Amino acid sequence: MPAGLVVLVGPPASDKTSFVRALIERRQIDAEAVVSSDAIRAELFGTSPMEAESDAADALIFETRDRRIVARLSAGRTVVAESTNVTPQARARLIAIARRFNVPVTMLRFDPDVTGLLQQYTERGRTDLTAAEVRAYAAVMARDASADQLRSEGAMNVYDVPGRRQAITPAEAAARFFLA
């Protein structure tokens, strides 16, 4: 994959974080290349869910994410935007940043079946989202994040990341990708 902005697109519990950790463990990317909205949320708000769940908190989290992405791109470094990015609006914000630096955008789609997604969500014991919210993210992904849609928005490359549906672990999936 060419250097630039790599955007992960997938609902919560779709193995995006596990995939990125596997890329780091395989030394395919350095940990600083990953800009994660969940990590920024934890950094800014710790485990205080009330503070972290507001429009003002979201604005701060994504402003911080955008600043970190700009810093890496301005230094000529590849950056991986790790958040759900299932809506066109979320992706448009990232694509606009990439265009400022004239770098390609590669999108990696994590599109598990809803049953598998809910199973993974339950196994992880997540309390930050409800099962209904996870279903809603999956529905938005199905409606608004097809490969053709992502290309029409400005992605140079779109790749589907295999997962549970294909009996592939995040580490096995990471072995199939090479980020510049």
C-alpha positions in Angstrom: 0.0 0.0 0.0 1.2 3.5 -0.7 2.2 5.8 2.1 -0.3 8.3 3.2 -3.5 8.1 5.2 -4.9 4.6 6.0 -8.5 4.8 7.3 -10.0 1.9 9.1 -13.7 1.5 8.5 -15.8 -0.8 10.6 -18.3 -1.0 13.5 -17.2 -1.4 17.1 -15.9 -5.0 17.9 -15.0 -5.7 14.3 -11.3 -6.3 15.2 -9.8 -3.0 14.0 -7.7 -2.6 17.2 -6.6 -6.2 17.2 -5.6 -5.9 13.6 -3.6 -2.7 14.3 -1.9 -4.4 17.3 -0.9 -7.3 15.0 0.6 -4.8 12.5 2.6 -3.2 15.2 3.8 -6.6 16.6 4.8 -7.7 13.1 6.8 -4.4 12.9 4.8 -3.4 9.8 4.0 0.0 11.4 5.3 1.7 14.4 2.9 2.4 17.3 3.1 6.2 16.7 1.6 5.7 13.2 -1.8 4.8 14.8 -4.1 7.6 15.8 -7.0 6.0 17.7 -10.1 7.9 18.8 -10.6 5.3 21.6 -7.0 5.8 22.9 -7.4 9.6 22.8 -10.8 9.3 24.7 -9.0 7.2 27.4 -6.1 9.6 27.5 -8.3 12.7 27.9 -11.0 11.3 30.1 -9.7 8.1 31.6 -12.5 5.8 32.7 -15.0 8.6 33.4 -17.8 7.6 31.0 -20.0 10.6 31.9 -17.4 13.2 30.9 -16.4 11.3 27.8 -19.9 10.9 26.4 -20.9 14.3 25.3 -20.8 16.4 22.1 -18.1 18.6 23.6 -16.0 15.5 24.5 -16.4 14.1 21.0 -15.4 17.4 19.5 -12.2 17.5 21.6 -11.4 13.9 20.8 -11.7 14.3 17.1 -9.9 17.7 17.1 -7.0 16.0 18.9 -7.1 13.1 16.4 -7.0 15.5 13.5 -4.1 17.4 14.9 -2.1 14.2 15.4 -2.9 13.1 11.8 -1.8 16.5 10.4 1.5 16.3 12.4 2.3 12.9 10.9 1.3 13.7 7.4 3.2 17.0 7.5 6.3 15.1 8.4 5.8 12.8 5.4 4.8 9.8 7.5 2.1 7.2 7.0 -0.8 7.5 9.5 -3.5 5.0 10.4 -6.8 6.6 11.5 -8.4 4.0 13.9 -12.0 4.8 14.6 -15.2 3.5 13.2 -15.4 5.8 10.2 -18.6 4.2 9.0 -20.3 7.4 8.0 -19.5 9.5 4.9 -19.2 12.6 7.2 -16.5 10.9 9.3 -14.5 9.8 6.2 -14.9 13.2 4.5 -13.2 14.9 7.4 -10.2 12.5 7.0 -10.1 12.7 3.2 -10.0 16.5 3.4 -6.9 16.3 5.7 -5.2 13.9 3.2 -6.0 16.2 0.3 -4.3 19.1 2.1 -1.1 17.1 2.0 -1.7 15.5 -1.4 -1.3 12.0 0.0 -3.3 8.9 -1.1 -6.1 7.5 1.1 -6.3 3.8 1.6 -9.4 2.4 3.3 -9.5 -0.9 5.0 -13.0 -2.3 5.5 -13.9 -4.5 8.5 -17.3 -5.8 7.6 -18.3 -8.8 9.8 -21.7 -10.3 9.9 -23.9 -8.9 12.6 -24.1 -12.2 14.5 -20.3 -12.5 14.7 -20.0 -8.8 15.6 -22.5 -9.2 18.5 -20.7 -12.3 19.7 -17.4 -10.5 19.7 -19.0 -7.5 21.5 -20.4 -9.8 24.2 -17.1 -11.8 24.6 -15.3 -8.5 25.2 -17.7 -7.5 27.9 -17.9 -4.0 26.6 -20.1 -1.6 28.6 -19.5 1.6 26.6 -22.1 0.6 23.9 -25.3 -1.4 23.9 -26.0 -4.2 21.5 -28.5 -2.0 19.7 -25.8 0.6 19.1 -23.5 -2.0 17.7 -26.3 -3.2 15.4 -26.8 0.5 14.4 -23.1 0.9 13.5 -23.3 -2.3 11.4 -26.4 -1.0 9.6 -24.7 2.3 8.7 -21.7 0.4 7.5 -23.8 -1.8 5.3 -25.7 1.2 3.9 -22.9 3.8 3.6 -19.5 2.0 3.3 -19.4 -0.2 0.3 -16.1 -0.4 -1.6 -17.6 1.5 -4.5 -18.9 4.2 -2.1 -15.4 4.6 -0.4 -13.8 4.9 -3.8 -16.3 7.5 -4.9 -15.5 9.5 -1.8 -11.8 9.7 -2.7 -10.1 6.5 -1.5 -7.3 5.5 -3.9 -7.4 1.9 -2.6 -10.1 -0.1 -0.7 -9.3 -3.5 0.8 -11.6 -5.8 2.7 -9.8 -7.2 5.8 -10.8 -10.8 6.4 -12.0 -11.8 9.8 -14.1 -14.2 11.8 -16.5 -14.8 8.9 -13.6 -16.2 6.9 -12.0 -17.9 10.0 -9.1 -15.5 9.9 -7.6 -14.1 13.0 -6.5 -10.4 13.2 -2.8 -11.6 13.2 -3.4 -13.7 10.1 -5.1 -10.8 8.4 -2.3 -8.4 9.3 0.2 -10.7 7.6 -1.6 -10.1 4.3 -1.1 -6.3 4.4 2.0 -4.2 4.0 1.9 -0.5 4.8 4.6 1.8 3.4 
